[in-house]
Amino acid sequence: MRLPELGTYHYRDDVSSLPVEEDHPWHVPWMRYVEMHADFGPDVTLLLVSDWKDPRIRPVLRRIAGLARLTAKGYLDSLSWLPDELKEIIAVHALDGGAGPRNTPALYAAMPAVIATEGAWVPRGGLHELVLALARLAEAAGAELRTGEPVERVERGRIFAGRKAYEADFVVCDLDANRLDAMLPSGRASVPKKLTPSGVDVYAVLREPLPPEVPNRTVLVPDDTEEFFADLESGAEPAQTVLFLNHYRPNEVYPNEKSTLTLQLAVPASGKSYDLSDSLVRREARRAEEALALPRPLEAYLEEHTVLDPAYFAEWGSVGGAIYGVAHPFWQIGPLHRPLYSDRRRPWLWRVGASVHPGGGVPAVLSGAMISTGRLLGKLGS
């Protein structure tokens, strides 16, 4: 189902939805920004779903070559007619690449125009429906799904998990690249010098819906974005972070009898545990209450909740809970990056997940899995 908007964004004293409303002072420059990237959506889609060896993407790469030479900040700074406040809101989407706008390719500064035009979509019932659908497909094809058996070692012909050894002609692995390298016979996982951010995610069922004027998605941008991104990249906890709040009423997306809420905060990949009493979480909750003009504290609406934090994401994700693993230079962020799906040193090992092309995010990870699997099937059939 298509959501009505990308969200309502708050930056200092300015509030605007994306797409920008017709009666908003930013509407004219916003439309100019969108029109500049009117043909960009199909190119991005093709880039995300295509093998990087596919000759169809060569024209796409030529068309976006100009963006590839600029950072997101450099590109936005070149748009002198775009209001500075709107630039800051657009620049926050650089986080989708796992870095700040000074260290993310300009491609990410164009994506809000594409998403606002083509729509933000979610599976009816929530993203977990994708997991359930994939499980059904796998089982229908004869796969046996085993959980609660952490993988301990991976080698040619065998994987070791839960004190058992499993024979395997080929191994397909979606672990973070650095974590997988530590499980291989060489055991030569490098210690990352810089990591992408992590997050604190509060998932809750509400006793009652938030007031009717609260939108589905609210984004609070830090007052000082330069300081925020500098803190994230240095590993320091920011005084003020980006806050994403998703609120869905009964049967709006999920088949629930009660409303749901997700509160997401960007934090460094520290491996730290958080809860609702943490000072950062409390400060950001107060910001949300003020921005949304809630009559009561946010915690008062929560009936049940769970918190996923860097400590949780570090269990089987990247070091420190980094969402996209090791930080790369801006020209290596996004599609067409390493590691490869498979290489000559280990032809039996195939990688999928956020570490390989086309990168992180549910659509990209699913596309990468299809590309990698397609190559593997081609090898088996050759």
C-alpha positions in Angstrom: 0.0 0.0 0.0 1.1 3.5 -0.8 1.6 5.9 2.1 0.2 9.4 1.6 3.6 11.1 2.0 7.2 10.6 2.9 6.5 12.3 6.2 6.1 15.6 8.0 9.5 17.1 8.7 10.4 19.5 11.5 13.6 21.5 11.3 14.0 24.3 13.8 10.9 26.4 13.4 10.0 25.1 10.0 7.5 22.3 9.3 6.8 20.8 5.9 5.6 17.5 4.5 7.4 15.8 1.5 6.1 16.3 -1.1 5.9 20.0 -0.1 2.3 21.2 0.0 1.1 23.7 -2.6 0.5 26.5 -0.1 3.9 26.2 1.5 6.6 28.8 0.7 9.0 26.0 -0.4 6.6 24.5 -3.0 8.0 26.2 -6.1 11.6 25.3 -5.4 10.6 21.8 -4.4 8.8 21.3 -7.7 11.8 22.5 -9.5 14.0 20.0 -7.6 11.5 17.2 -8.4 11.4 18.1 -12.1 15.2 18.0 -12.3 15.0 14.3 -11.3 11.8 13.4 -13.1 13.5 10.7 -15.2 15.7 9.5 -12.4 13.4 6.9 -10.8 13.5 4.3 -13.6 17.3 4.6 -13.7 17.6 4.0 -10.0 15.2 1.0 -10.2 17.2 -0.6 -13.0 20.4 0.0 -11.0 19.0 -1.7 -8.0 17.6 -4.8 -9.7 20.4 -5.4 -12.2 23.6 -7.4 -12.1 26.4 -4.9 -12.4 27.6 -6.9 -15.4 24.3 -6.3 -17.2 24.9 -4.1 -20.2 21.6 -2.3 -19.7 22.9 -0.3 -16.8 25.8 1.2 -18.8 23.6 4.1 -20.1 22.3 4.6 -16.6 25.9 4.9 -15.3 26.7 7.5 -18.0 23.6 9.5 -17.0 24.4 9.6 -13.3 28.2 10.0 -13.8 27.9 13.7 -12.9 26.3 12.9 -9.6 28.9 10.2 -8.9 31.6 12.9 -8.7 29.9 15.0 -6.0 28.9 14.4 -2.4 25.3 14.9 -1.3 26.3 18.2 0.4 28.3 19.4 -2.6 25.3 18.7 -4.9 22.8 20.4 -2.7 25.1 23.4 -2.2 25.2 23.8 -6.0 21.4 24.3 -6.1 21.5 27.9 -5.0 17.7 28.4 -5.5 16.8 25.7 -3.0 16.0 27.1 0.5 18.7 26.2 3.0 16.2 24.7 5.4 14.8 22.4 2.7 18.4 21.4 1.8 18.9 20.3 5.4 15.8 18.2 5.3 16.8 16.5 2.1 20.3 16.0 3.3 19.1 13.9 6.2 18.3 11.2 3.7 22.1 10.7 3.3 21.7 8.4 6.3 20.2 5.9 3.9 23.7 5.5 2.6 25.2 5.1 6.1 27.0 8.4 6.4 26.5 12.2 6.5 26.0 14.3 3.4 29.7 15.2 3.3 30.5 11.6 2.9 27.7 10.2 0.8 27.4 10.3 -3.0 25.0 12.9 -4.6 22.7 10.0 -5.6 21.3 10.1 -2.1 20.5 13.9 -2.4 18.3 13.0 -5.4 16.4 10.1 -3.9 13.8 12.1 -1.9 12.5 13.5 -5.2 12.2 10.0 -6.7 10.5 8.6 -3.6 8.1 11.6 -3.3 7.1 11.1 -7.0 6.8 7.4 -7.1 5.5 7.0 -3.6 6.6 5.4 -0.3 5.2 1.9 -0.2 4.9 -0.7 2.6 3.5 -4.3 2.4 0.0 -4.6 3.9 0.6 -6.2 7.3 4.1 -4.7 7.6 7.6 -5.6 6.5 7.5 -8.9 8.4 5.1 -10.2 5.8 8.0 -10.3 3.4 9.9 -12.5 5.8 6.9 -14.8 6.1 6.4 -14.9 2.4 10.1 -15.8 1.8 9.9 -18.5 4.4 6.8 -20.0 2.7 8.5 -20.0 -0.7 11.6 -21.6 0.7 9.7 -24.4 2.5 7.6 -25.0 -0.6 10.8 -25.5 -2.6 11.9 -28.1 0.0 14.1 -26.0 2.3 14.2 -26.7 6.0 14.4 -23.6 8.1 16.4 -24.0 11.4 16.6 -21.3 14.0 18.4 -21.0 17.3 21.6 -22.4 15.9 24.2 -19.6 15.7 26.8 -20.2 13.0 30.3 -20.6 14.5 32.5 -21.5 11.5 32.3 -21.6 7.7 34.6 -23.6 5.5 34.6 -25.4 2.2 32.0 -28.2 2.3 30.8 -27.6 5.8 29.3 -25.1 8.2 29.4 -25.4 12.0 26.4 -24.3 14.0 24.9 -25.2 17.3 27.7 -27.7 17.9 26.7 -29.5 14.7 28.4 -29.8 11.3 26.3 -29.4 8.2 27.6 -30.6 4.8 27.2 -28.1 2.0 28.2 -28.0 -1.7 27.7 -24.2 -1.6 27.2 -21.8 1.2 25.1 -18.6 0.8 25.6 -16.2 3.6 24.0 -12.8 4.4 26.2 -12.0 7.4 28.0 -8.6 7.5 31.2 -9.0 5.4 33.5 -8.3 8.3 31.6 -10.8 10.6 31.7 -13.5 7.9 35.5 -13.0 7.3 36.1 -13.8 11.0 34.3 -17.2 10.5 36.3 -18.3 7.5 39.4 -20.6 7.9 41.8 -17.7 7.6 40.0 -15.8 10.4 41.4 -12.6 9.2 38.6 -10.1 9.9 40.0 -6.6 9.9 39.2 -4.2 12.8 37.1 -1.5 11.2 38.5 2.0 11.7 35.1 3.7 10.9 31.6 2.4 11.2 28.3 3.4 9.8 25.6 4.5 12.3 23.5 2.3 14.4 20.0 3.0 15.8 17.7 2.8 18.8 14.3 1.5 17.7 11.3 1.5 20.1 8.4 -0.7 18.8 5.2 -0.3 20.7 1.5 -1.1 20.9 -0.5 1.8 22.1 -3.3 1.9 24.7 -5.1 4.4 22.5 -4.2 6.2 19.2 -2.3 9.4 19.2 -4.4 12.5 18.4 -6.0 12.4 14.9 -3.9 15.2 13.6 -0.6 13.2 14.1 0.6 12.0 10.7 1.7 8.5 9.9 5.3 9.5 9.7 7.1 12.4 11.5 10.8 13.3 11.2 12.6 15.6 13.6 15.9 17.0 12.1 18.6 18.2 14.6 18.9 21.9 15.0 22.6 21.6 14.3 23.1 19.1 11.5 26.8 19.7 11.1 27.4 18.8 14.8 25.0 15.9 14.6 26.8 14.2 11.6 30.2 15.0 13.1 29.3 13.3 16.3 27.9 10.2 14.5 31.0 9.8 12.5 33.4 10.3 15.4 31.4 7.8 17.6 30.2 10.4 20.1 26.6 10.3 21.2 24.9 13.4 19.8 23.2 15.9 22.0 20.3 15.9 19.5 19.7 13.3 16.8 17.4 12.5 13.9 14.1 11.1 15.1 11.7 9.0 12.9 8.3 8.4 14.4 5.9 6.1 12.6 2.3 5.9 13.9 -0.3 3.6 12.3 -3.9 3.3 13.5 -5.8 0.0 13.7 -5.9 -1.9 10.4 -4.1 1.0 8.6 -1.1 -1.1 7.8 -1.1 -3.8 10.4 -4.1 -6.1 11.1 -4.0 -4.9 14.8 -6.9 -3.9 17.0 -4.7 -1.2 18.5 -2.5 1.5 17.1 1.3 0.9 16.7 4.2 3.3 17.1 7.8 3.1 16.1 10.4 5.6 17.4 13.8 5.4 15.7 16.9 7.4 16.7 20.2 7.5 14.9 23.2 6.8 17.2 26.8 5.7 16.9 27.7 2.0 16.5 28.8 1.7 20.1 27.3 -1.6 21.0 25.5 0.2 23.8 22.2 -0.9 25.4 19.4 1.6 25.7 16.0 1.7 27.3 13.2 4.4 27.7 15.0 5.8 30.8 18.2 6.6 28.9 18.9 10.4 28.8 19.0 10.5 24.9 15.8 8.6 24.5 14.1 10.8 27.1 15.3 14.0 25.5 14.1 12.9 22.0 10.8 11.7 23.3 10.2 15.2 24.8 11.1 16.7 21.4 8.5 14.5 19.8 5.9 15.4 22.3 6.5 19.1 21.8 6.5 18.8 18.0 3.3 16.8 17.9 1.6 18.9 20.7 0.8 15.7 22.6 -1.3 16.3 25.7 0.5 13.6 27.6 4.0 12.1 27.8 4.7 9.6 25.0 5.4 6.8 27.4 1.8 7.2 28.8 0.5 6.0 25.4 2.6 2.8 25.4 0.9 -0.5 26.4 3.7 -2.8 25.4 7.0 -2.0 23.9 10.4 -3.5 23.0 13.7 -1.7 22.3 16.3 -2.8 19.7 19.6 -1.0 20.1 23.3 -1.2 19.1 23.8 -4.0 21.6 21.0 -6.0 19.9 22.2 -5.2 16.3 25.8 -6.2 17.2 24.8 -9.7 18.2 24.8 -10.9 14.6 25.2 -7.7 12.6 28.3 -5.7 12.2 30.7 -4.6 15.0 29.0 -2.2 17.4 25.6 -2.7 15.7 26.5 -0.6 12.6 23.5 -0.9 10.3 25.6 -0.9 7.1 28.8 -2.2 8.5 32.2 -0.6 7.8 32.1 3.0 6.6 33.5 3.5 3.1 34.7 6.6 1.1 31.8 8.4 -0.5 32.6 7.0 -4.0 32.3 3.4 -2.7 28.9 4.0 -0.9 25.8 2.7 -2.7 25.6 0.3 -5.7 28.5 -1.3 -7.4 30.7 -1.8 -4.3 32.7 -4.6 -2.9 32.8 -7.4 -1.7 31.8 -9.4 -4.7 29.0 -12.0 -4.6 31.7 -14.7 -5.0 35.3 -14.9 -6.0 37.9 -17.3 -7.3 39.5 -18.0 -3.9 36.3 -19.4 -2.6 33.9 -20.4 -5.4 31.8 -22.4 -3.0 30.9 -19.2 -0.9 28.2 -16.8 -2.1 27.3 -13.6 -0.4 24.0 -11.8 -0.1 22.8 -9.0 2.2 23.7 -5.4 2.7 27.4 -5.9 2.2 27.1 -6.6 -1.5 25.7 -4.8 -4.5 23.3 -3.0 -4.5 23.6 -2.4 -0.7 21.4 -1.9 2.3 17.7 -1.4 2.7 15.0 -4.1 2.1 14.5 -3.5 -1.6 18.3 -3.5 -2.3 18.9 -6.6 -0.2 16.2 -8.5 -1.9 17.5 -7.5 -5.3 21.1 -8.4 -4.4 19.9 -11.8 -3.2 18.2 -12.4 -6.5 21.2 -11.3 -8.5 23.6 -13.5 -6.4 21.3 -16.5 -6.6 20.9 -16.0 -10.3 24.6 -16.2 -10.8 24.9 -19.3 -8.6 22.1 -21.0 -10.5 23.9 -20.1 -13.7 27.1 -21.7 -12.3 25.2 -24.9 -11.3 23.7 -25.1 -14.8 27.0 -24.5 -16.7 
